[in-house]
Amino acid sequence: MFQILYQIFFRKTNSQEYVDHSKKSCRTCGKKIKAEFSFCPYCGSKQDKQTHNDKEK
């Protein structure tokens, strides 16, 4: 019973999902990496500096 009530009242909708601004996608391979990384640890591609406007997209 508790699980049903929890799902009804606390379920997140798509508009409420948490957006993690500490991560970004690599511009070359697309894997999630930390926003402050200058190079992708997976493919080694150099990453551009991310501006505040890029994070909002």
Secondary structure by P-SEA (a helix, b strand, c coil): caaaaaaaccccccccccccccccccccccccccccccccccccccccccccccccc
